[in-house]
Amino acid sequence: MLELREFKKGFFDRKGVADKASAAGKAALSRFGSFTRRRAKSSIRDSKKSALPGKPPRSHKGDLRRLIYFAYDSGRQSVVIGPVKFRRGEAPPLLEHGGVIVRRKRVRTKGKPATGRRKETFLRLVKDGRLESKPAVYQSVRAVYRGNPFMEPAAAAELPGFRERLRNAIK
């Protein structure tokens, strides 16, 4: 009959087995993040024209492509992949899923502002160091994003390879 100590060596909750499984999982997730990031970045093409709905977005300046990163989250044992926020922060989610946003646009006007526009004042620093008050006129502008997914298709394309790597990771 086996002793309890010998019997416990075969359990999968042993520290050595758990550590190897954790390291293998982390390596597989990191590779998945790297490959998904690369596929998402390569799907964004340079062009001054807008992309068709449902196709990956086109890059006018290269900011979106340059700001896609991935990171391993050890607390949740997962990987986070995607673009970091832009200054205003709403562009990447709107590109991925589509949507409508209302922005304020400053408008030049001569004389009185037209109806539907809001008049505000802003301070401007003049060359001689004094502040000058000047009216600023803003108009609400509605921007419609049609949805040009680039992260979800990249992750879906890399998922079968991730499953295979995870299956072969622990031996």
Backbone bond lengths (Angstrom), bond angles and torsions (degrees), N, CA, C in turn:
res aa  C-N    CA-C-N  psi(-1)  N-CA   C-N-CA  omega(-1)  CA-C   N-CA-C  phi
1 M - - - 1.450 - - 1.530 108.95 -
2 L 1.371 115.89 140.65 1.463 121.78 -179.60 1.521 111.21 -75.07
3 E 1.299 114.74 142.22 1.458 118.99 173.10 1.523 108.85 -75.15
4 L 1.324 115.57 158.71 1.462 121.40 -179.80 1.526 111.23 -60.11
5 R 1.319 117.03 -39.05 1.465 121.49 -179.84 1.529 110.58 -62.40
6 E 1.313 118.20 -44.65 1.464 123.13 178.97 1.529 110.36 -66.57
7 F 1.325 115.00 -38.09 1.456 120.40 -178.29 1.532 110.96 -65.44
8 K 1.348 118.17 -38.85 1.463 122.78 -177.73 1.530 112.34 -68.40
9 K 1.324 117.62 -24.77 1.470 120.16 -179.36 1.519 112.14 -62.31
10 G 1.298 117.89 -23.82 1.461 121.71 -179.47 1.513 114.20 -85.32
11 F 1.336 118.45 -5.93 1.460 121.05 -178.88 1.526 110.92 -73.50
12 F 1.324 115.60 149.08 1.459 120.81 179.99 1.527 112.68 -83.62
13 D 1.306 117.88 -7.53 1.462 118.93 179.79 1.524 111.84 -90.87
14 R 1.301 116.47 11.70 1.461 120.65 176.24 1.518 109.21 -65.63
15 K 1.309 117.42 148.12 1.461 122.60 -176.09 1.525 112.48 -59.20
16 G 1.325 117.83 -42.33 1.468 121.11 -179.39 1.514 112.60 -61.67
17 V 1.330 116.71 -44.43 1.468 121.16 179.29 1.522 109.73 -67.51
18 A 1.328 116.85 -42.91 1.466 120.75 179.93 1.518 111.16 -63.35
19 D 1.335 117.66 -40.32 1.459 120.95 179.36 1.528 111.40 -64.93
20 K 1.333 116.32 -42.95 1.468 119.68 178.82 1.525 111.07 -64.97
21 A 1.326 116.20 -41.26 1.462 120.11 178.60 1.520 110.53 -64.46
22 S 1.327 117.61 -40.53 1.461 121.85 179.61 1.529 111.19 -64.80
23 A 1.333 116.75 -44.71 1.467 120.63 179.17 1.522 111.21 -65.15
24 A 1.327 116.73 -40.36 1.467 120.27 179.31 1.528 111.06 -66.82
25 G 1.330 115.96 -39.93 1.467 119.84 177.28 1.518 112.01 -64.63
26 K 1.326 115.78 -40.94 1.466 120.28 178.97 1.526 110.39 -64.30
27 A 1.330 117.01 -42.04 1.468 120.56 178.89 1.523 111.05 -64.35
28 A 1.334 117.08 -41.87 1.465 120.34 179.55 1.525 111.04 -65.83
29 L 1.334 117.01 -41.70 1.465 120.29 178.27 1.525 111.49 -65.99
30 S 1.322 116.91 -39.62 1.462 119.68 178.84 1.522 111.26 -64.50
31 R 1.321 116.91 -39.96 1.468 119.86 176.51 1.527 111.15 -65.10
32 F 1.333 116.05 -41.87 1.464 120.12 177.51 1.527 110.05 -59.12
33 G 1.338 116.94 -44.25 1.463 120.75 178.43 1.510 112.08 -62.18
34 S 1.324 116.22 -43.01 1.460 120.85 -179.42 1.520 111.69 -65.19
35 F 1.327 116.47 -46.14 1.464 120.21 -178.32 1.525 111.68 -68.20
36 T 1.332 116.85 -39.17 1.469 120.30 178.83 1.522 110.51 -65.89
37 R 1.319 116.81 -42.34 1.468 121.41 177.78 1.521 110.60 -59.58
38 R 1.328 116.10 -46.62 1.466 120.12 -179.16 1.532 111.08 -62.91
39 R 1.336 116.78 -42.75 1.472 119.99 -179.98 1.535 110.99 -65.79
40 A 1.326 117.73 -40.66 1.471 121.05 179.08 1.522 110.62 -64.60
41 K 1.341 116.79 -43.26 1.462 120.02 179.78 1.522 111.76 -64.95
42 S 1.325 117.20 -39.15 1.462 119.49 -178.13 1.530 112.05 -75.56
43 S 1.333 117.86 -17.60 1.462 119.60 178.24 1.529 112.08 -77.57
44 I 1.330 117.60 -17.91 1.472 122.29 -179.70 1.522 108.15 -88.27
45 R 1.307 116.92 115.52 1.465 122.55 -177.54 1.529 110.75 -99.39
46 D 1.337 115.89 154.42 1.463 121.60 176.21 1.523 109.25 -81.27
47 S 1.316 116.51 129.17 1.456 121.31 176.45 1.523 108.75 -172.52
48 K 1.312 116.31 150.17 1.459 120.50 176.50 1.526 110.81 -84.25
49 K 1.350 117.04 -17.65 1.459 121.02 179.74 1.522 109.96 -84.48
50 S 1.323 116.13 156.92 1.458 121.13 176.73 1.522 109.80 -79.66
51 A 1.320 116.23 153.34 1.464 121.10 179.01 1.528 109.87 -79.78
52 L 1.314 115.83 156.34 1.456 121.16 175.11 1.525 109.11 -69.61
53 P 1.346 118.36 152.06 1.461 120.12 178.67 1.529 110.79 -59.41
54 G 1.328 116.01 137.41 1.457 120.93 179.64 1.516 114.04 89.76
55 K 1.323 117.96 -15.41 1.466 122.28 177.45 1.525 108.96 -95.99
56 P 1.337 118.46 157.53 1.468 119.63 177.93 1.528 111.51 -58.83
57 P 1.322 117.11 149.24 1.471 119.96 -178.30 1.520 111.20 -66.03
58 R 1.305 114.84 159.63 1.460 120.82 175.54 1.519 108.03 -100.65
59 S 1.290 116.33 151.50 1.455 121.24 -177.22 1.521 109.90 -102.31
60 H 1.311 115.87 126.94 1.456 120.60 177.79 1.528 110.60 -92.64
61 K 1.332 116.16 -39.29 1.462 120.93 -179.49 1.524 112.49 -117.38
62 G 1.320 118.47 -18.29 1.457 121.90 -178.62 1.522 113.64 95.73
63 D 1.347 117.73 4.48 1.463 120.50 -177.01 1.525 112.23 -65.78
64 L 1.324 117.44 -45.11 1.463 120.38 -177.52 1.525 110.78 -60.93
65 R 1.295 117.11 -47.23 1.471 121.75 -179.20 1.529 110.73 -62.98
66 R 1.302 116.98 -39.95 1.462 122.02 -176.80 1.534 111.82 -71.01
67 L 1.326 118.52 -24.82 1.457 121.81 -174.05 1.531 114.21 -100.44
68 I 1.328 118.47 16.51 1.468 121.33 176.47 1.526 108.38 -90.90
69 Y 1.332 116.30 124.91 1.460 122.80 -178.91 1.523 110.02 -132.17
70 F 1.340 116.17 171.50 1.455 121.43 169.38 1.517 107.96 -139.83
71 A 1.338 115.88 153.25 1.467 121.09 179.77 1.520 109.22 -151.20
72 Y 1.313 115.73 143.38 1.461 121.43 177.22 1.521 108.32 -85.49
73 D 1.329 117.21 127.93 1.461 123.25 178.22 1.523 107.83 -100.02
74 S 1.329 116.57 102.13 1.462 120.58 -175.48 1.530 112.24 -69.77
75 G 1.309 118.53 -28.24 1.457 121.45 179.27 1.518 112.27 -64.38
76 R 1.307 116.18 -42.50 1.471 121.33 179.95 1.523 112.50 -99.65
77 Q 1.303 117.01 -3.76 1.459 123.37 -175.51 1.533 110.12 50.44
78 S 1.318 114.16 57.14 1.458 121.75 -179.92 1.518 108.60 -144.22
79 V 1.318 115.75 174.55 1.457 120.71 178.12 1.529 108.25 -120.47
80 V 1.324 115.88 138.99 1.463 122.36 178.69 1.518 107.24 -110.73
81 I 1.341 115.78 125.74 1.462 121.04 -176.41 1.519 108.03 -130.16
82 G 1.335 116.99 134.36 1.452 119.37 175.10 1.505 112.03 155.35
83 P 1.334 115.49 176.07 1.469 119.73 -179.87 1.524 110.95 -77.38
84 V 1.330 115.50 145.66 1.456 120.05 172.83 1.522 107.66 -76.24
85 K 1.319 116.35 164.08 1.460 119.99 -177.59 1.521 111.55 -66.83
86 F 1.308 114.94 143.61 1.453 120.55 170.88 1.522 107.25 -79.07
87 R 1.310 117.13 -177.60 1.465 119.79 179.66 1.524 111.33 -55.97
88 R 1.303 116.39 -47.64 1.459 119.62 179.50 1.528 111.21 -84.50
89 G 1.323 117.76 -24.99 1.447 121.43 171.11 1.508 117.54 85.76
90 E 1.332 119.21 -11.81 1.452 118.23 -174.65 1.531 114.04 -95.17
91 A 1.308 119.14 -10.08 1.465 121.27 -174.37 1.525 114.45 -65.96
92 P 1.345 121.25 -51.99 1.462 118.72 -177.42 1.535 115.12 -58.81
93 P 1.352 119.67 -46.57 1.471 117.38 177.56 1.527 113.09 -64.65
94 L 1.330 117.13 -35.61 1.469 119.54 178.82 1.518 110.97 -68.00
95 L 1.321 117.84 -36.53 1.460 120.01 177.11 1.525 110.84 -66.20
96 E 1.316 116.71 -42.37 1.468 121.18 -176.83 1.528 111.96 -68.38
97 H 1.339 117.20 -46.74 1.466 120.64 -171.29 1.528 114.14 -110.51
98 G 1.314 118.01 -13.49 1.458 120.78 -176.19 1.518 110.62 83.12
99 G 1.311 116.54 172.59 1.456 121.00 178.73 1.517 111.75 147.18
100 V 1.315 114.87 -176.91 1.461 121.89 -177.97 1.517 107.72 -124.80
101 I 1.309 115.60 139.59 1.458 120.83 177.04 1.524 108.22 -135.46
102 V 1.316 115.57 143.15 1.466 121.42 177.76 1.522 106.99 -110.75
103 R 1.310 114.71 123.65 1.469 120.60 179.73 1.512 109.74 -118.75
104 R 1.315 113.58 158.39 1.461 119.04 173.59 1.511 107.92 -96.06
105 K 1.307 115.64 129.71 1.459 121.17 179.84 1.520 108.01 -118.24
106 R 1.329 115.78 131.00 1.451 119.92 178.54 1.521 108.67 -75.77
107 V 1.322 117.01 132.17 1.456 122.64 -175.03 1.515 109.39 -119.85
108 R 1.315 115.99 137.20 1.476 119.74 173.68 1.515 108.20 -82.60
109 T 1.300 115.73 132.09 1.462 119.39 177.83 1.516 109.27 -134.63
110 K 1.296 114.81 151.39 1.471 120.65 173.95 1.517 106.35 -110.99
111 G 1.294 115.35 120.67 1.458 118.85 -178.66 1.518 111.27 85.60
112 K 1.347 115.99 -139.92 1.460 121.00 -176.54 1.528 110.98 -81.19
113 P 1.334 116.73 146.32 1.464 118.82 176.69 1.516 111.65 -70.55
114 A 1.312 116.14 149.21 1.462 121.21 179.17 1.524 109.08 -72.46
115 T 1.330 116.31 168.24 1.457 119.95 179.80 1.523 109.71 -66.65
116 G 1.313 115.94 150.21 1.456 120.84 179.36 1.523 113.30 85.88
117 R 1.314 116.43 -3.99 1.458 119.97 178.60 1.519 109.24 -105.42
118 R 1.307 115.71 148.65 1.447 120.38 -179.02 1.511 109.51 -106.76
119 K 1.322 115.59 133.61 1.454 119.89 -178.82 1.518 109.30 -102.72
120 E 1.320 116.77 129.23 1.456 121.93 177.38 1.516 108.18 -132.12
121 T 1.308 114.99 171.13 1.450 119.74 178.32 1.516 109.61 -116.24
122 F 1.291 116.80 142.57 1.451 119.73 173.68 1.523 108.55 -132.50
123 L 1.332 114.91 155.75 1.459 120.35 -179.37 1.518 108.82 -98.87
124 R 1.311 114.54 141.01 1.461 120.06 -179.41 1.524 108.31 -129.08
125 L 1.322 115.46 135.85 1.456 120.33 178.45 1.528 108.41 -83.73
126 V 1.324 116.47 121.79 1.456 122.00 -178.25 1.525 108.43 -90.85
127 K 1.333 117.49 161.40 1.462 123.19 -174.95 1.520 114.04 -52.04
128 D 1.313 117.59 -37.70 1.466 118.97 -176.56 1.529 113.09 -81.60
129 G 1.341 118.48 6.00 1.453 122.06 173.47 1.515 115.09 95.32
130 R 1.315 118.93 2.24 1.459 119.55 178.86 1.535 109.87 -99.11
131 L 1.331 115.38 158.52 1.462 121.17 179.17 1.517 109.23 -92.13
132 E 1.302 115.58 137.78 1.457 121.52 -179.73 1.517 108.02 -121.61
133 S 1.313 117.11 133.73 1.454 122.41 179.11 1.529 108.75 -91.68
134 K 1.326 115.63 131.32 1.455 119.67 -178.41 1.520 109.15 -140.82
135 P 1.328 117.71 140.64 1.462 118.60 179.73 1.538 110.90 -72.69
136 A 1.314 115.01 139.37 1.463 121.05 174.35 1.515 107.49 -119.66
137 V 1.298 116.66 133.41 1.460 120.96 -177.99 1.519 108.18 -111.58
138 Y 1.350 116.02 128.14 1.448 122.13 -179.32 1.518 109.96 -116.81
139 Q 1.302 115.67 147.97 1.454 121.86 176.87 1.532 107.12 -129.94
140 S 1.320 116.92 140.34 1.461 120.75 177.28 1.522 109.39 -76.83
141 V 1.332 115.43 130.40 1.457 121.38 179.64 1.526 107.45 -122.26
142 R 1.311 116.30 130.78 1.459 122.29 -178.22 1.528 108.66 -98.89
143 A 1.335 116.70 122.17 1.467 121.52 178.77 1.528 108.46 -111.48
144 V 1.333 116.37 129.36 1.459 122.19 -179.38 1.524 108.50 -108.83
145 Y 1.329 115.97 123.62 1.468 122.24 175.88 1.525 107.55 -103.21
146 R 1.314 116.59 128.11 1.465 121.17 -174.35 1.520 113.53 -83.22
147 G 1.288 118.09 -16.39 1.460 120.85 -179.23 1.516 111.38 95.71
148 N 1.294 116.06 106.50 1.461 123.14 177.75 1.525 107.97 -126.50
149 P 1.339 117.15 79.83 1.466 119.16 -175.53 1.525 112.00 -63.94
150 F 1.325 115.28 138.55 1.459 120.56 177.30 1.521 111.55 -135.09
151 M 1.335 118.93 -26.13 1.460 121.26 179.65 1.527 111.92 -84.65
152 E 1.326 117.69 -45.57 1.465 119.94 -178.89 1.526 112.32 -62.44
153 P 1.347 120.05 -45.07 1.464 118.81 177.35 1.528 112.87 -63.51
154 A 1.331 116.98 -35.45 1.466 120.00 178.70 1.525 110.53 -66.06
155 A 1.327 117.69 -42.98 1.466 121.03 178.89 1.527 110.69 -66.88
156 A 1.328 117.56 -39.81 1.470 120.50 179.31 1.524 111.19 -64.52
157 A 1.321 116.67 -36.21 1.462 120.01 179.99 1.528 111.90 -71.52
158 E 1.323 118.03 -30.92 1.467 122.01 -178.17 1.525 113.35 -89.97
159 L 1.329 118.23 -12.34 1.463 121.43 -175.76 1.532 114.29 -61.15
160 P 1.334 120.97 -43.50 1.474 119.22 178.52 1.526 112.81 -60.32
161 G 1.312 117.80 -39.45 1.458 121.18 177.32 1.516 112.17 -65.67
162 F 1.338 116.73 -35.65 1.464 121.08 178.08 1.525 109.95 -65.51
163 R 1.313 116.56 -44.63 1.469 119.47 179.59 1.525 111.16 -60.43
164 E 1.314 116.74 -40.91 1.467 120.91 179.04 1.529 110.69 -66.14
165 R 1.333 117.88 -43.96 1.459 120.82 178.50 1.522 111.68 -63.54
166 L 1.334 117.28 -38.34 1.458 121.24 179.59 1.526 109.89 -68.03
167 R 1.301 117.21 -39.62 1.468 121.61 179.21 1.525 110.48 -63.46
168 N 1.332 117.30 -39.33 1.475 121.26 -177.29 1.524 112.91 -88.84
169 A 1.326 117.95 -2.89 1.465 120.75 -174.32 1.531 112.59 -70.99
170 I 1.321 116.44 -40.75 1.466 120.14 -175.83 1.519 108.35 -100.22
171 K 1.325 115.61 115.74 1.463 119.67 -179.62 1.507 110.57 -130.62
